[in-house]
């Protein structure tokens, strides 16, 4: 990790007001459409000594939970993106520009800026891990749904057989005159 740049302290980040807020928001809307986003529950960002859960991530940027009063559109942030699963942990330093602040949801959207090849490789590793976790979770959900469907079918057939059995017993009792 010594060959990777250290993240800048979050408190010392400078706001870059190169674009007016409507232009920044328009750029954010375009970015949102350019890259496939995937929700993640195993990632966080470390910024200025604090850790914030990542809500979703894409090749172009990420959205994370953060105190919104500290972030402004156009602000530059630097930190470390971390992904951890049962087998490994991947850490990737990053620089990003805040393109969206959602005070109601308590999230900040940021677009990655000037990622060198090694960081892009790290991001691709993280995105692959996030996608694999998503597919595994979806597969487990599908298996659970299939199990519920089989139980519902079995319950339905047992109810039908029970009714048929009761009707058969009732018919037999009527036939024997009981």
SVG drawing of the C-alpha trace seen along z (x, -y; Angstrom):
<svg xmlns="http://www.w3.org/2000/svg" viewBox="-78 -29 83 80">
<polyline fill="none" stroke="black" stroke-width="0.4" points="0.0,0.0 3.0,-2.3 3.0,-2.9 -0.5,-4.3 -1.3,-7.9 -2.7,-8.6 -6.2,-10.2 -6.4,-13.9 -8.0,-14.8 -11.7,-15.4 -11.7,-18.5 -9.1,-20.2 -10.8,-19.4 -11.5,-22.4 -14.7,-23.1 -14.4,-23.4 -17.0,-25.7 -16.1,-25.4 -19.7,-24.8 -22.9,-26.4 -25.2,-24.0 -27.7,-23.4 -24.8,-22.4 -23.4,-20.2 -26.8,-18.5 -27.2,-18.0 -23.8,-16.4 -24.8,-14.2 -28.0,-13.1 -25.9,-12.2 -23.4,-10.2 -26.2,-8.3 -27.3,-7.0 -23.8,-6.2 -22.9,-3.4 -24.7,-0.4 -25.1,-0.8 -25.2,2.0 -26.3,1.8 -23.8,3.1 -23.9,4.0 -20.3,4.9 -18.6,1.7 -17.7,-1.5 -15.6,-4.5 -13.0,-5.9 -12.8,-9.7 -11.1,-11.9 -10.8,-9.1 -14.5,-8.3 -16.2,-5.3 -19.5,-5.6 -21.5,-2.8 -21.6,-2.7 -25.2,-2.5 -24.3,-1.8 -21.4,-1.8 -20.6,-1.9 -17.6,-2.3 -18.2,-6.0 -18.7,-6.7 -20.5,-5.8 -23.2,-6.9 -22.6,-6.7 -24.2,-7.6 -22.6,-10.8 -23.4,-13.9 -24.7,-16.0 -23.9,-19.3 -20.2,-18.7 -20.6,-18.1 -21.4,-20.6 -21.9,-20.1 -18.5,-20.3 -16.5,-19.6 -13.5,-17.3 -13.2,-14.4 -10.5,-11.7 -10.6,-8.5 -10.4,-4.8 -13.1,-2.5 -13.2,0.8 -15.0,4.0 -15.0,7.0 -16.5,10.4 -16.0,13.7 -12.7,14.3 -10.9,11.1 -10.7,7.3 -10.0,5.0 -9.0,1.3 -8.8,-1.3 -7.8,-4.9 -9.9,-7.3 -10.5,-11.0 -14.0,-12.0 -16.2,-15.1 -19.5,-15.5 -22.3,-15.6 -25.3,-14.9 -26.3,-15.6 -29.5,-14.1 -30.2,-15.7 -33.4,-13.7 -31.7,-10.4 -28.4,-11.3 -26.4,-10.3 -23.8,-11.8 -23.2,-10.9 -19.7,-11.3 -18.0,-10.8 -14.5,-9.2 -11.8,-11.6 -8.5,-10.8 -8.1,-7.2 -4.8,-5.7 -4.7,-2.3 -3.9,-0.5 -6.9,-2.1 -9.2,-1.3 -8.0,2.3 -8.9,2.2 -12.3,0.7 -12.9,3.5 -12.0,6.1 -14.5,4.4 -17.2,4.2 -16.7,7.9 -17.0,8.8 -20.2,6.7 -21.7,8.3 -20.8,11.8 -22.4,11.1 -25.5,9.7 -25.8,12.9 -25.3,15.2 -28.0,13.3 -30.3,13.4 -29.7,17.2 -30.4,17.8 -33.6,15.7 -34.7,17.7 -34.0,21.0 -36.0,19.8 -38.9,18.8 -38.8,22.2 -38.9,23.9 -41.9,21.8 -43.6,22.6 -43.0,26.3 -44.4,26.2 -47.5,24.3 -48.1,26.9 -47.6,29.7 -50.0,28.1 -52.6,27.6 -52.3,31.3 -52.5,32.5 -55.6,30.4 -57.2,31.9 -56.2,35.4 -57.6,34.8 -60.9,33.6 -61.1,36.5 -60.3,38.9 -63.0,37.3 -65.5,37.5 -64.6,41.1 -65.1,41.9 -68.4,40.0 -69.5,41.9 -68.6,45.2 -70.5,44.4 -73.5,43.5 -73.2,46.6 -73.0,49.0 -75.8,47.1 -74.0,46.0"/>
</svg>
